[in-house]
Structures are given as structure tokens and as C-alpha cells.
Amino acid sequence: MIRARQKSSSSSWEKDVLTAVLTITILFSIADIVAFVETHWLVIINIFLLWILIGYTRTKSTIGMPDSRHIPRLTNFIKTYLVLLCLTSMLYYLNPELLNIIFTDKKVFAAFALGFPILGIPLNFMVGGVMDQIKSNTVQGRHTLIAGVGSLAKHVEEEVCDHKVKGFLTFKKEEECLVNQDKIVGGVDGIQEYLEHNMVDEIVIAIPVKHSKKIRNILSVADHYGVRVKYVPDYQSVFGEHFRTKRYGNLEAVHVRQLPLDNTYASFLKSAFDILFSTLALLALLPLFLILAVLIKLDSPGPIFYCPIRIGKGGKPLRVYKFRTMAVCDDVFGGIMSTQKNDPRITSLGHFMRKYSLDELPQFLNVLSGEMSVVGPRPHRSFLNRQLQESEDKYMIRHYYKPGITGWAQVNGWRGPTDTKEQKSQRTLHDIWYMENWSFVLDLRIVYMTIFGRNTHKTAF
């Protein structure tokens, strides 16, 4: 299944490249900017290469992900275009001379800003349709025989829908049949007789590796008749949905729990958002920071900031920045207990700040330093980390990535106490769900819910 998706992703990338070539060519003709190209050909090459690079990384990011083949072509094209606009704007912002080149000629600006989506979208469908037709004609009449009738064989049938499936072979009587029984042409033991009387171009083996004797028999018979063979390992039944195969030296290895943020493009996009958002937030919040600093000093003696040690990415400790909301040097709790409801350590101003999470705002400094992210699982104290690790089997998975100022668990009301089994379990499940389903849009949604959501602050104290 993985290899089939790699081929599909590659085809999608080729369609985007051809679309970019056609779009730029037609835009040049319409806008009559041949002179512009001759003078500023480097700008054109830059935009074209960016388009290819973005399209290539986007298709590569879906390989091995469970729903990659369902990504709509239109959505993928629009996302590629938006990323192109953002990156091009950033590059030209760093070089004002290039920016002036684009905006000097209104035709040039209109061609690149509007031409790509208006002209590029229909062209993308036209190019895709032609390439799909060529591919269909190439594989038309190609006969495939599938060894197996279980869930894996069913997946194989769905993946090779361009081929003509001649039928299925059973390999044991008690095997659960999930394919159309009318397509079963016999058993694996009778494969030689079947090939003797039927034309088959390839055999796809979709049976567990533990039946190695039957697999070797299929290979031997296929070699005798000159039939190509493909073996599809049943990775999904062992590793679940989030995995990817990669080369590990001279070996092929399965990377278990391959998550969206493991992709270079996705990681770069999240990091760029973290830097941009935290920079703007710190600039906008500077007056509020000054006001809170004065109020903290007037409210109770002690420093303005409280910098506890929390557990971050990879289980490594990090020092987080917070506005102080508690009294200093509390011997009753000794600094090893989480905050409780009606905690006597919390100051009068601290109650207000904690209710609206104002004490967390200095953590934008942690984001700028690269230790945290705007959105992600919240970092915990080391003793709470140990408790949750012992209580929740998959808890430490949340440390794959940087902790966040806000997170999916928090905006869904699972912040604050972790006294009950449900509280511990729900916080962990929400954090892992976020990691497995990450998208840039989800991050924006969480930021919005943090500010305007009803559940974010209801359990705060």
C-alpha cells in the first residue's frame, strides 16, 4: 500500500509541475510581459522553482499517511498556491528591490496574484484528466491475481483499481472472507493449475508472512510462468495507521508513529508560525506586560516572574517564564505540589491572572527561544510527569514535540486538576489526538478557542 501511494503522490506532483509550466506560459502571453521576463528572468525562475518545491514537499508529506489518496486535487492546489504567496512575500520583503519589480507593473502583479488561482485551477484539472487518461490506457487490460481474501486483500483491490482483478486465491479454509466471494477462483495450492489456463500479468500476495511456505510456493510457480509478483506486508495490523517505511542503511525499516509534524514542510510551517505569532504577540502585549509587572509588585513582595522547571520535548527539562501569581517561599507545599482549588498560595491579583491565563503570556519568550510552541501539549512538573507516565501507557508520546502555551486538551476543558483517572486519561488522549491529527488550520482553531472559547477558562483556578 505504501508503494502504491508513493506512485500516486509522484503523479500528483508531476501534474502540478505541468500546470505551473502551462500557467506561467499563458500568463506571459496574456500580460504581454516578455520584456519583463528578459529583464527580470531571475524573478520568474524563483517563483517557478518555489512552486515546484512546495508541490513536491506537499505530495511527499502524504506518503504513508492513511488518507493521502483522498486529498482533493483542488484543495492541494489552493494550499500550494497560498504557501507560494506567503513564501514569495517573505522573500521579497527581505529584498525590497524585488518587491518593487513586481509592483511596478500592474499587469505583472495581476498576472501572478490572480492568474495562478483563476487560470491554474482549471488547467490543473485539465492536465490531471489527460494524465489520468494516459495512465488508464497504459494499464488497461492488465490482469492482477490477488492471493488472500482478508482485509489486506480488500485494501489491495482498492489500491489497484486501475488494473483488472482476475480474482482472489484463498490460503486457508478458516480465513475470514472480506472480498466478493464470486471473485474467488480457487486456493493458493491450486495456483499452478490456474496459471496454466489463464492469462495473468502479476500476482499480489496479501497473506501474513507467517505462512512463508505458501508464499515461497507462489513465488516458485510465478517464476515458472514468468509472472511478476508483489508482496504487500500487513503493517497496518501491527503498527496501526500512523507509520511510514524508509531506508535504514541497506534495510527497509518501518517508522512507527509517523505523525504529520515529522514532515519537514509541516515542521517548518509550524516553526515559522511560532516565530511570527510570538513576535507580534510580544510587541502587542508589551504595554500589558508593563502594567502587570507594576501590579504584581504592588500586590505582594517578590519577583515579577516565576520560572519553574518543566518537562519539555524528549523528556528534557526546560525553564518556563510565567508571571508570579503566588506567595514566595511557601514551606507548606514545598514547591512539589500542583496548584489546588482555593490554594492559599495564590495572591489576590494571581486569582484574576490565572483565571484568564495572563500568567502564561511570558512563555512567548520560550517560543522565540525555540523551547516551546504556541500550540502543543502543556509542559508539566517532573513529579506530575512521573505520575501520569505510570497511570497512562501512552503519556510520554506527547513529548515527541515541543510543549505549547495552549493546547487541544486545554481548549476542551481538560486543564487544571489531574486527581481522577478520567482527568489524567482525557488530558493524555486529547494531547495525542492533536499530534496525530495536526494541521495548520487546527493550530489556528486552537488559538481562536483559547481566546474566545467557553471551555478554556472554566476549570482554571
N, C-alpha and C positions, 0 to 999 in steps of 0.2 A: 504493500500500500504506500509505503514511503516513497519508493522509487517512482510509482505512478504519479504521485503528487509533485515530485520534483520535475517531471516532464511537463506536467500541466502548468506549473509555475513558470518554467522556462518559456513555454509557448506564449503565456500572458506577457512576459517581458518583451519578447520579440514583437508582439502586436503593438506594445507601447512605443518601441523604437521606431517601427514603421509609421505609426501615427504621428510621432514627433517630426519625422522627416517630411511627410506629406503636408502637415500643418504649417511648418515653417516655410516650405516652398510656396504654398498657396498664399500665405500671408505676405510674403515678399512681392508676389505678383500683384495682389490687390492694393497694397500700400505703396507700391512703386518706390521701394526703398533700396534699389540696387546700389545707388551711390552710398547709402548708409552702410551697407554691407562691405563695400570696398574700403570705406574709411575706418569702420569700427568692426571689422570681422572678428576681432577677439571677443567682443561682447556676445556675438551670435554663438560662437563656439562654446563660450562659458555657459550660456543658457541651455544649449543643446546637450552638453555633457552633464549638466546638473539634472536635466530631465531623465536622461538615460540612467544616471546613478541612482536617483530616487526610485525610479520604476524598478530597477534591478534589486535594490535592497528591500523594497516593499514585497516583491514576489518571493524573495529568499526568506523573508521573515515568516511566511506562512508554511514553509516546508515542515512537515511533521506535526503540525497543529491539526486537531481533529476536524475543524470546519473549514479548512483552507479552500476546498474545492467549491464551497458555497459562497465565497466572497463575490458580490456582484461586480461586473466589469465597470459599470457606471460609477459606483462608489469608489472603487480603487482608482479610477481615472481622476475623479474630482479631488480625492485626498492627495494624489501625486501632484496635481496642479497647485493645490493650496500650499503644500510643503515647498514647491518650487518658488511660489511667490514670496514666502517667508524667507527662505534662504537667499534668494536673489536680492530682496530688500536689505537683508543684513549685510551682504557683501557690498552692495552699492552705498550703504550708509557708511561703511568703513572707508570707502573711496568716493568722495563727493563728485569727483570728476566723471566717473562712470555714471553716477546718478544724473548729472546734468546732461549727459549724452542722450539718455533715454527720454528725459522730459523736454528736451529742446524741440524735438519734432513730435507734434501731437499724433501724427499718423503712426509713428513708431510706438508710442505709448499705448494707443488704442489697439494696435495690432497684437502686442504682447499681453496686455492686461485683459482684453476681451476676446481676442482671436482664439486663444488656446481653448477656453471652455466652449465658446459658441461653435467654432469650426472643428475643434479637436474631438468633441464628444461624438458627433455623427461619424466622423472619419474613423474613430476608434471602433465603432460598431461595424462599419463597412469593412475595415481591414480584418477585424476579428471574424466576420462572416466568411470572407474569402478564404482566410487561412483555415478555418474550421471545415469548409467545403473541400479544400485541397487535402486536408488530413483525412476526412471521411472517405474520399475517393481512393486514398492510398491504402487504407486498411480494409476497404470494402471487400468482402469475400474471405477475409482472414478467419480461419476456423480455430477456436480455442476449446480445449478439453480441460475441465477442472476436476482434480482429484480431491474429493471431500464434499460433504453436503451440510456441514455445520455452519456456524455463524461466520467463520473466516471465509468459507467458500462463498457465502452470500455476499460478503463485502467485496470479494474478488469479482464476482459477477457485476456488481455495481460499478467497480472501477474500470473494467474493460468493456464498458457498454458500447464502445465503438467497434468492437470485434463481434463476430458471430459465435456465440457459445454453443458448441455442438451438444454438450451435455455434461453430466456430473457422474463421477465414479464414487461409490461408497467404499469405505475401507474396513468397516466392522458393522455387524448387524444391529448392535445396540446404540449406534451413533444417532444423536438427535438430528432429524432432518429439518432444515430451515429453508430449503430451496423448493422450487416447484417439482413435485415428485414425477410429473410427466417428462421431465428433462433427465431423469436418472437413466443412464444407458447400461449400467452394469456395475460390477465391483472392480476394485483395484487388481484383484487376482486375474481378472479376465481382460486386462488391458491389451495384451498381445493379440488376442483374437479380434478385439475392436479395431486396432490399428491396421490389421490385415485387410479389413473390409471397408474402412472409412478414411477419408482424407482429413488429416489434422495437421495444422501448421505449428501449433505449440501446445504444451501441456503446462498448466499451472497447478503446482502441488500446494494444497491448502489443508494439510493434516499435521497434527502435532509431531514435533521432532522425535518424541519417544518411540514412534513407530518407524524407526530408522530402517528396519529390514524391508518394509513395504516401500519406503522411499527409494532405497537402493534398487529395488526391483523395477520401479517405474523408470529410473534413470537408465538402467540396463536395456530395457525394452525400447525406450525412446531413442537411445543411441543406435540400436539395431535398425530402426526405421527412419533415422535421420530427422527426428522431430525435436525442435527446440524445447527446453524445459526451464521454467521459472519456479523458484521455491519462495513462498510467502511465509515468513516466520510469524507466529501468533504473539507478537509483542504486546498487543493491547490487553490480552487476558492476564498478562503478568504484571505489566507496568502501568496499566490504566491508559488514559488518553494523552497525558502531557509527557511526551517523550520525543526523542529525535536520534537518528543514527548518524554517527560521524566517524571519520577515520581516526584511529588512535594508534599512531605509528603505522605499522603494516596490518593492523587489525581493524575490524569494523566494530565499534562499540555503541551501545545504547546509552544515551544520556537521559537518565531518568529525571522526571520532573523538569522538563524543558518548558520554561514559563515565558510569557510574552516579553518580559523585560530582559531576558537573556539575549534577545536580538539587539545587535549593535545600533540599528536605526532607532528602535524604541527607547533604548537606554539613552542615546544622545538627545532625543526629543524630550524625554523627561528631565534630563540634566539641564538642557537649555531653558526649559520652562522654570525649573527651580531657581536658576540664577536670575532670570529676567523678573520673575514674580517676586522673589525675595528682595531684590534690589529696589523695585518700585514700592514694595510694601514698607521697607525701612525708611525710604525717603518720605513717603506719605505719612507714616506713623511717627516721625521724629518729634513733632510738637506734642503728641500724646505721650511719648516716652518721657519727655521733659516734665510734663505735668504729673505723671505717675511717680516719677523719681522724687519730686518735691513732696507729694502727698505721703509717700512711703516713709520718708524721713520725718515728717511731722506726725505720722500715725504711731510709730514705735521706734525705739532705738535699734540700731543695727545697720548692716549694709543694704544697699538698694537691690543688689542682685543676690540670688541664691543659686549656687552652681553645683548641684548634686551629680554623683556618678550614676550613669545609667548603662544598660547593656545595649549595644548597637549592632551594626552589621557584622555577621560572622561570629557573634557572641563576644565581641571585643568591647571593653568599657569605653565610654566617652563622657565628657563633662558637658552637660546641657546648661543653657543660660535661661534663668527664669527671674521674674520679679519676685522679691521676697513677700510672702503672704503670711508668714508665721513668726512667732517669737523666736529669738535666738537662744541656743543652748538649753534645750528642753531635756532635762535629765530623766523625766518620766518615761519618755518613749525612746530615748537614746538614739534617735535617728534611724532606727531599723524597722519601723512600722509604717505602713501606708496610712494616708490620711483617712480618718474616720468621720462619719457624720457628726456634727456638733463638736468637732475636735477643738479642745481648749487652746491649742497652739495657734489657731488661726486668728489673726488680728481682725478688727472691725472693717478696715479697708480690704483686708485679704478676702473676706467673705464675698464682697462685691466683685473683686477681680477674678476670683476663682469661678464664680457663677457664670461669667461671660468669657472665661478663658483668656483674660487680659494678661495674666501672669505668664502665659506661654509665648507671647509675642516676641520676646528677645531671642527665641530659638530660630528666627530668621537669620541670625548671625551664624548659627550652626549649619544652616542650609548653605549660606555663602561660603563657609569654610569646607564644604563637601562632606561633612559628617552626617548630615540629615537631609531629608527631602521634605517638600511642602506636604505631600500626601504619602502616607505609609503607615505601617503598624507602629503604635506608640511604644517608646522605649520604657522599660520597667527597671526597678531596682534589682540588684543581683539576688537578694533573698526571695523576692516575688518571682523572679525568673526561675529559680530552682523549684519553687512550689508548683508553678504552672507546668514546668517540664515533667515533674513527677506525676502530675494529675492528668495532663493532656499529652497523648502519644506523639502528635504531630506539631506540638507547640513550637519547637525550635526551627521549623521550616520558615517561620515568619522572620527569622534573622538572615535569610538569604540576601535581603536587600536593606537599604538604609531605612532607619526608622523615620517617621513623619511627625510633623506638628499636629496634623489631624489625620483621621483615617476612617475607613469604612465602618469599623466597629463603633467608633465614637459617634458618627452621624446617625447611626441606627439605635442609639441609646445604650450601648454597652460600654460605658465608661464608668469610672468611679470604683465601687467595691468589687472585690473578687472573692467574696466569702463563700458563696454557694457553688455547687458543681455546675449549675446552669450558667452562672455568670462567667466562670472560667471557660467553659466549653463554647459558649456563644461568642465570646471575645476572640477566641482562637479560630473558630470556624469562619467568622467574618473576615479576619485578617488573611487567612489562607485563601478564601474565596476571592478577595481583592487581588491577591498576587496571581491567581490562576486566570483571572478574567480582566487583567489590567488593560486599559486603553486610555489614550489621552483625554477622550471625552469623559470617561469615568472620573479621572482626576479633577476635571473642571466641575463635574457634578458634585463631587465631594466638597470641593472648596465652596461652591454655592450653598450646599446643605449645611456646611459648618457655620456660615454667616446667617442664613435665613431659615434653616431647618428647625422644626419644633423639637425633635428628639435630642439634638446635640447638647443642650444645656439642662435638660430636665433632671438628669441624675448627677449634676455637678454639685459639689459642696466644698 
